């Protein structure tokens, strides 16, 4: 019996049921192939691009997104850009008050203590921050994050120090402002003392003392001053932002004493030294000052038969006593060398200065000495301060002047001493160029104010 095999045909409904499974299998194989291809190094795979048509079914009313819309920043991107912007920096100025410390000022400004230590570690300049005085100013530059960026310490209107944050620390930088210089003129008539009359005319202590120094070689402001004497001075004042910050140099001045008018003009030598000279070019600086201290009175003059107020005996008074408040500066009357500086029971603290071979000056009853034996001193250098040490009834300076070892009256011997030195030939032309304008200005001011014009000083020298 023979058995025949006839091929079986799949029925259509069955095939249709198998198609989805087949498609899923093919899709899985394709996805796996692409996945493993992407994992292979780029050097081993040759990429091919196939362009396939793509059809999208969109709703008729659905609007297409603009290409510009895709470029507009998202909220997250805008926040990032804002974060990258530099913080706003502002200055906060504080004035030092009594009892303030640096730590208190930093706390008042809202600056963290650790940043104070960073500033103090910036260098030696930071030491000035530890010496604060009421009225001085500190300015803090703080950003929005509360971090100190810079600190400005204003000692005065001319000098300040800025501490600027660097990468890891603060760097100190000195800032010096140049003031505006203006010329001023003042004049007055002596009623009681040079100091009071000059102060009434608006002159500062600095200018008054310099005026006395300029004419200290030709006028004894203790013995020679007379009521009705006149003075005039052309000087400089310094300003910053419209505010006066100090006085500059005296440029020209005149002083009329007992009817005789002296004039002085500022001259700067080529090496930078400065001196004052008469219109004839004679130095106002004499070999010796007429008085070794400023603005005082004579309590006892040179007297060979003076009754001593403490010893109650008559004995010579070989000097001049200048009554002055304790602590008044005492100057060296001339250039010289200190040969004695010590203390004895009758003299108290005393100093003796040798001036060349022939002249010697002595200064007794000092509160304190400022020089030692062997030191060289310049005229008007402070050598001590008025006191009442030794045999003294009150604070005063006892001043002696010796010529060749013999005591002479300090009030009169000054007129017998060597005359002042005139300018050297090489300086005379330069002196005329520097002072011709000042002489014209001073003469104009004197005329406008009805003051005596400068005449011959008695120490003439033709230029």
C-alpha positions as CSV (number, residue, x, y, z in Angstrom):
1,X,0.0,0.0,0.0
2,X,1.5,3.1,-1.0
3,X,1.2,6.3,1.0
4,X,1.3,9.6,-0.7
5,X,2.3,12.9,0.9
6,X,0.6,16.0,-0.3
7,X,2.0,19.4,0.6
8,X,0.1,21.2,3.2
9,X,-0.9,24.8,2.4
10,X,-1.1,27.4,5.1
11,X,-4.3,29.0,5.3
12,X,-4.4,32.8,4.8
13,X,-5.9,33.6,8.1
14,X,-3.1,31.8,9.9
15,X,-0.4,33.7,7.9
16,X,-1.8,37.0,8.8
17,X,-1.8,36.1,12.4
18,X,2.0,35.3,12.2
19,X,3.0,38.6,10.5
20,X,3.2,40.9,13.6
21,X,5.5,38.5,15.4
22,X,7.7,38.4,12.3
23,X,7.9,42.2,12.1
24,X,8.8,42.4,15.8
25,X,11.6,39.9,15.4
26,X,13.0,41.7,12.4
27,X,12.8,45.1,14.2
28,X,14.6,43.7,17.2
29,X,17.4,42.3,15.0
30,X,17.8,45.7,13.3
31,X,17.9,47.6,16.6
32,X,20.5,45.3,18.0
33,X,22.6,45.7,14.9
34,X,22.5,49.5,15.1
35,X,23.3,49.4,18.9
36,X,26.4,47.2,18.4
37,X,27.5,49.3,15.5
38,X,27.5,52.4,17.6
39,X,29.6,50.7,20.2
40,X,32.4,50.0,17.7
41,X,35.3,52.5,17.5
42,X,34.8,55.1,14.8
43,X,37.9,54.0,13.0
44,X,36.5,50.5,12.3
45,X,33.1,51.6,11.0
46,X,32.4,53.3,7.8
47,X,29.3,55.4,8.2
48,X,26.7,55.5,5.4
49,X,23.9,58.0,5.1
50,X,20.6,57.0,3.6
51,X,18.1,59.6,2.8
52,X,14.6,58.3,3.4
53,X,11.5,60.2,2.7
54,X,9.5,61.0,5.8
55,X,5.9,61.9,6.0
56,X,4.4,63.5,9.1
57,X,0.8,63.6,9.7
58,X,0.0,66.9,11.4
59,X,-3.2,68.4,12.5
60,X,-4.3,71.0,10.0
61,X,-4.5,73.8,12.7
62,X,-1.2,72.9,14.5
63,X,1.2,75.9,14.0
64,X,4.8,75.2,13.1
65,X,7.3,76.3,15.7
66,X,9.4,79.3,14.5
67,X,13.1,78.7,14.1
68,X,13.7,81.9,16.2
69,X,11.7,80.5,19.0
70,X,14.1,77.7,19.4
71,X,17.0,80.2,19.9
72,X,15.3,82.1,22.8
73,X,16.9,81.3,26.1
74,X,15.2,79.0,28.5
75,X,14.7,80.1,32.1
76,X,17.6,78.0,33.2
77,X,20.0,79.7,30.7
78,X,18.9,83.2,31.7
79,X,19.6,82.4,35.3
80,X,23.1,81.2,34.4
81,X,23.9,84.4,32.5
82,X,22.7,86.5,35.4
83,X,24.9,84.5,37.8
84,X,27.9,85.2,35.6
85,X,27.4,89.0,35.8
86,X,29.9,90.8,38.2
87,X,28.4,91.7,41.6
88,X,27.6,95.4,42.2
89,X,30.3,97.2,44.2
90,X,29.6,100.2,46.4
91,X,31.7,102.3,48.9
92,X,30.7,102.8,52.5
93,X,32.5,105.6,54.4
94,X,32.8,105.6,58.2
95,X,34.3,108.3,60.4
96,X,36.5,107.1,63.4
97,X,34.8,108.0,66.7
98,X,36.3,108.2,70.1
99,X,36.7,104.7,71.5
100,X,36.6,103.0,68.1
101,X,38.8,100.1,67.3
102,X,39.5,98.6,63.9
103,X,37.4,95.6,64.8
104,X,34.5,97.8,65.8
105,X,34.7,99.7,62.5
106,X,34.8,96.4,60.4
107,X,31.8,95.1,62.4
108,X,29.9,98.4,61.8
109,X,30.6,98.0,58.1
110,X,29.4,94.4,58.1
111,X,32.7,92.9,57.1
112,X,33.7,89.5,58.5
113,X,36.5,89.3,61.1
114,X,38.6,87.0,58.9
115,X,38.8,89.7,56.2
116,X,40.2,92.1,58.8
117,X,43.0,89.7,59.5
118,X,43.6,89.4,55.7
119,X,44.0,93.2,55.5
120,X,46.3,93.3,58.5
121,X,48.5,90.6,56.9
122,X,48.9,92.6,53.7
123,X,52.2,94.1,54.7
124,X,54.0,96.7,56.9
125,X,51.8,99.5,55.6
126,X,48.9,97.9,57.6
127,X,50.5,99.0,60.8
128,X,49.1,102.5,60.3
129,X,45.6,101.0,60.7
130,X,46.4,100.3,64.4
131,X,46.9,104.0,65.0
132,X,43.5,105.5,64.3
133,X,42.4,108.9,65.6
134,X,38.9,110.4,65.9
135,X,37.9,112.2,62.7
136,X,39.9,110.0,60.3
137,X,37.9,108.1,57.7
138,X,37.8,104.5,56.6
139,X,36.0,103.6,53.3
140,X,34.9,100.0,52.6
141,X,34.2,98.7,49.1
142,X,31.9,95.7,49.5
143,X,30.3,93.6,46.7
144,X,26.7,92.2,46.7
145,X,28.0,89.0,48.2
146,X,29.2,90.9,51.3
147,X,32.9,90.4,50.6
148,X,35.4,93.2,51.1
149,X,37.0,94.2,47.8
150,X,39.0,97.3,48.9
151,X,39.7,99.4,52.0
152,X,40.7,103.1,51.9
153,X,42.3,104.6,55.1
154,X,42.4,108.4,54.9
155,X,45.0,109.8,57.3
156,X,44.2,113.3,56.1
157,X,43.0,115.0,52.9
158,X,46.5,114.6,51.3
159,X,47.6,111.1,52.4
160,X,45.7,107.9,52.3
161,X,46.4,104.1,51.9
162,X,44.3,101.7,49.8
163,X,44.2,98.0,50.4
164,X,43.0,96.3,47.2
165,X,42.0,92.6,47.1
166,X,44.2,90.5,44.8
167,X,43.8,86.8,44.0
168,X,44.6,85.6,47.4
169,X,45.4,88.6,49.6
170,X,45.3,92.4,49.8
171,X,47.9,94.7,48.3
172,X,48.6,98.1,50.0
173,X,49.1,101.2,47.9
174,X,49.9,104.7,49.1
175,X,48.0,107.6,47.6
176,X,49.3,111.1,47.9
177,X,47.3,114.0,46.6
178,X,48.9,117.2,45.3
179,X,47.2,120.2,46.9
180,X,46.4,123.4,45.0
181,X,48.7,126.3,46.1
182,X,47.3,129.8,46.4
183,X,49.1,133.0,47.4
184,X,47.9,135.0,50.4
185,X,48.8,138.4,51.9
186,X,48.5,139.5,55.5
187,X,49.7,142.5,57.4
188,X,49.3,144.1,60.9
189,X,50.5,146.5,63.5
190,X,52.0,145.4,66.8
191,X,49.9,146.4,69.8
192,X,51.3,144.1,72.5
193,X,53.2,141.1,70.9
194,X,54.0,139.8,67.5
195,X,52.1,136.6,68.1
196,X,48.9,138.3,69.1
197,X,48.9,140.8,66.4
198,X,49.8,138.2,63.7
199,X,47.1,135.9,64.9
200,X,44.6,138.7,64.7
201,X,45.6,139.2,61.1
202,X,44.7,135.6,60.3
203,X,48.1,134.0,60.3
204,X,48.5,130.5,61.6
205,X,51.0,129.5,64.3
206,X,53.2,127.9,61.7
207,X,53.5,131.1,59.6
208,X,54.0,133.3,62.7
209,X,56.9,131.2,63.9
210,X,58.5,131.2,60.5
211,X,58.1,135.0,60.3
212,X,59.9,135.3,63.6
213,X,62.6,133.0,62.3
214,X,63.1,134.9,59.1
215,X,63.7,138.2,60.9
216,X,65.3,136.6,64.0
217,X,68.7,137.8,63.0
218,X,67.8,141.5,62.6
219,X,65.0,141.9,65.2
220,X,65.0,140.8,68.9
221,X,61.3,140.1,69.4
222,X,61.8,140.2,73.2
223,X,63.9,143.4,73.6
224,X,63.5,145.3,70.4
225,X,59.7,145.1,69.7
226,X,57.8,148.4,69.9
227,X,54.1,149.2,69.8
228,X,53.4,150.5,66.4
229,X,55.8,148.2,64.6
230,X,54.4,146.8,61.4
231,X,54.7,143.5,59.5
232,X,53.5,142.2,56.1
233,X,53.9,138.7,54.7
234,X,53.2,137.1,51.3
235,X,52.8,133.3,51.8
236,X,51.3,130.2,50.4
237,X,48.2,128.3,51.4
238,X,47.3,124.7,50.3
239,X,43.9,123.5,49.3
240,X,42.2,120.2,48.4
241,X,38.7,120.2,47.0
242,X,38.3,123.8,48.2
243,X,39.3,123.0,51.8
244,X,42.4,124.5,53.3
245,X,44.8,121.7,54.4
246,X,47.8,123.8,55.5
247,X,50.2,126.6,54.9
248,X,53.2,126.6,52.5
249,X,56.3,128.7,52.5
250,X,56.7,132.4,53.2
251,X,57.6,134.0,49.8
252,X,58.3,137.6,50.8
253,X,57.9,139.6,54.0
254,X,58.7,143.0,55.6
255,X,59.1,144.1,59.2
256,X,59.3,147.7,60.4
257,X,60.9,148.0,63.8
258,X,61.6,151.4,65.4
259,X,61.1,153.1,62.1
260,X,63.5,150.9,60.1
261,X,62.0,148.5,57.5
262,X,63.6,145.2,56.7
263,X,62.5,143.0,53.7
264,X,63.2,139.4,53.1
265,X,62.7,137.2,50.0
266,X,62.8,133.4,49.6
267,X,65.5,132.0,47.4
268,X,66.1,128.4,46.5
269,X,69.6,127.4,45.7
270,X,70.4,125.0,42.8
271,X,70.9,122.1,45.3
272,X,67.5,122.6,46.8
273,X,68.5,124.5,49.9
274,X,66.4,127.5,50.9
275,X,67.3,130.8,52.5
276,X,65.9,134.3,52.9
277,X,67.7,137.4,51.7
278,X,67.4,141.1,51.6
279,X,66.7,142.9,48.3
280,X,70.5,143.4,48.1
281,X,71.1,139.7,48.4
282,X,72.3,139.7,52.0
283,X,71.3,136.7,54.1
284,X,68.7,137.4,56.8
285,X,70.4,134.6,58.8
286,X,73.1,136.1,61.0
287,X,75.8,134.3,62.9
288,X,73.7,134.3,66.0
289,X,70.1,134.7,66.9
290,X,69.2,137.8,68.9
291,X,67.2,135.6,71.3
292,X,67.4,131.8,71.7
293,X,63.6,131.3,72.2
294,X,60.3,132.7,70.8
295,X,57.8,135.2,72.2
296,X,58.7,135.6,75.8
297,X,59.8,138.4,78.2
298,X,63.0,139.4,80.0
299,X,62.6,138.8,83.7
300,X,66.2,139.9,84.6
301,X,68.8,141.5,82.4
302,X,72.6,141.6,82.4
303,X,73.6,143.2,85.7
304,X,77.0,143.1,87.5
305,X,75.4,144.1,90.8
306,X,72.2,142.1,90.9
307,X,70.6,141.0,94.2
308,X,70.1,137.2,94.0
309,X,66.5,136.4,94.9
310,X,67.4,133.0,96.4
311,X,70.8,133.5,97.9
312,X,69.9,137.0,99.2
313,X,73.3,138.4,98.3
314,X,74.5,140.8,95.7
315,X,76.4,139.1,93.0
316,X,76.9,139.6,89.2
317,X,74.2,138.4,86.8
318,X,76.3,137.6,83.8
319,X,73.4,136.8,81.5
320,X,69.8,137.5,80.6
321,X,66.8,135.6,82.1
322,X,63.9,134.9,79.7
323,X,60.7,134.1,81.6
324,X,58.7,131.5,79.6
325,X,56.3,128.7,80.3
326,X,57.7,125.3,81.2
327,X,58.4,123.3,78.1
328,X,59.0,126.3,75.8
329,X,61.7,125.1,73.2
330,X,65.2,126.6,73.6
331,X,67.3,126.9,70.4
332,X,71.0,127.0,69.7
333,X,71.8,130.6,69.1
334,X,74.3,129.7,66.3
335,X,76.0,126.8,64.7
336,X,78.5,125.0,66.9
337,X,79.4,121.9,69.0
338,X,78.1,120.9,72.4
339,X,81.0,121.0,74.9
340,X,78.9,120.5,78.1
341,X,75.5,118.9,78.8
342,X,74.8,118.0,82.4
343,X,73.3,118.9,85.8
344,X,74.6,120.9,88.8
345,X,72.7,122.0,91.9
346,X,72.9,125.8,91.1
347,X,72.5,125.5,87.3
348,X,70.0,122.6,87.1
349,X,70.0,121.1,83.6
350,X,72.4,123.1,81.4
351,X,74.0,123.1,78.0
352,X,77.2,124.9,76.7
353,X,77.9,125.3,73.0
354,X,81.2,126.3,71.4
355,X,80.9,128.4,68.3
356,X,84.3,128.4,66.5
357,X,87.3,129.5,68.5
358,X,86.0,132.7,70.0
359,X,82.4,132.4,71.0
360,X,80.5,130.4,73.6
361,X,76.8,130.3,74.7
362,X,75.3,128.9,77.9
363,X,71.7,127.7,78.6
364,X,70.7,127.1,82.2
365,X,67.7,125.8,84.3
366,X,66.4,123.6,81.5
367,X,63.5,121.3,82.2
368,X,65.2,118.7,79.9
369,X,68.2,118.6,77.7
370,X,68.0,117.5,74.0
371,X,71.7,117.2,73.1
372,X,74.8,115.4,74.3
373,X,78.4,116.4,74.6
374,X,80.2,116.2,71.2
375,X,77.1,116.7,69.0
376,X,77.2,119.4,66.3
377,X,74.1,121.6,66.2
378,X,72.7,124.1,63.7
379,X,71.3,127.5,64.5
380,X,67.7,127.3,65.8
381,X,68.0,123.5,66.5
382,X,66.2,122.6,69.7
383,X,68.7,121.9,72.5
384,X,66.3,121.7,75.4
385,X,63.2,123.1,77.0
386,X,62.5,125.9,79.5
387,X,62.3,124.7,83.2
388,X,63.0,125.7,86.7
389,X,65.7,123.3,87.7
390,X,68.6,124.4,90.0
391,X,68.4,127.8,91.8
392,X,65.4,129.2,90.1
393,X,62.3,130.9,91.4
394,X,60.2,130.0,88.4
395,X,60.4,128.7,84.9
396,X,62.9,130.7,82.8
397,X,66.0,130.4,80.7
398,X,69.3,131.9,81.9
399,X,71.3,132.7,78.7
400,X,75.0,133.7,78.7
401,X,77.3,134.9,75.9
402,X,81.1,134.7,76.2
403,X,83.7,136.2,73.8
404,X,87.2,134.9,74.3
405,X,86.1,133.5,77.7
406,X,84.7,136.8,78.9
407,X,81.0,137.3,79.7
408,X,79.3,139.9,77.5
409,X,75.8,141.3,77.5
410,X,73.8,139.1,75.0
411,X,71.5,142.0,74.2
412,X,74.2,144.3,72.9
413,X,77.1,142.0,71.8
414,X,75.0,140.9,68.9
415,X,75.6,144.2,67.1
416,X,79.3,143.7,67.3
417,X,79.4,140.2,65.8
418,X,80.3,139.4,62.2
419,X,77.9,140.6,59.6
420,X,75.7,138.3,57.5
421,X,77.1,136.8,54.3
422,X,75.9,138.0,50.9
423,X,75.1,135.7,48.0
424,X,78.0,134.4,45.9
425,X,78.5,135.8,42.4
426,X,77.1,132.7,40.7
427,X,73.8,133.0,42.6
428,X,73.1,136.6,42.2
429,X,71.6,136.4,38.7
430,X,69.4,133.5,39.7
431,X,68.3,135.4,42.8
432,X,67.2,138.4,40.7
433,X,65.2,136.1,38.4
434,X,63.5,134.3,41.3
435,X,62.6,137.4,43.4
436,X,62.0,140.2,40.9
437,X,58.3,139.3,40.7
438,X,58.1,138.9,44.5
439,X,59.6,142.3,45.1
440,X,57.0,143.9,42.8
441,X,54.2,142.0,44.5
442,X,55.3,142.9,48.0
443,X,55.7,146.6,47.0
444,X,52.2,146.7,45.5
445,X,50.7,145.1,48.6
446,X,52.5,147.5,50.9
447,X,51.3,150.5,48.9
448,X,47.7,149.3,48.8
449,X,47.7,148.8,52.6
450,X,49.5,152.1,53.4
451,X,52.5,150.3,54.9
452,X,56.1,151.4,54.8
453,X,58.1,150.2,51.8
454,X,61.2,148.1,52.4
455,X,64.3,150.2,52.7
456,X,67.9,149.5,53.1
457,X,68.6,147.0,55.9
458,X,72.0,148.4,56.7
459,X,73.7,145.3,55.3
460,X,74.0,146.4,51.7
461,X,75.5,144.5,48.9
462,X,75.1,145.3,45.2
463,X,73.9,142.6,42.9
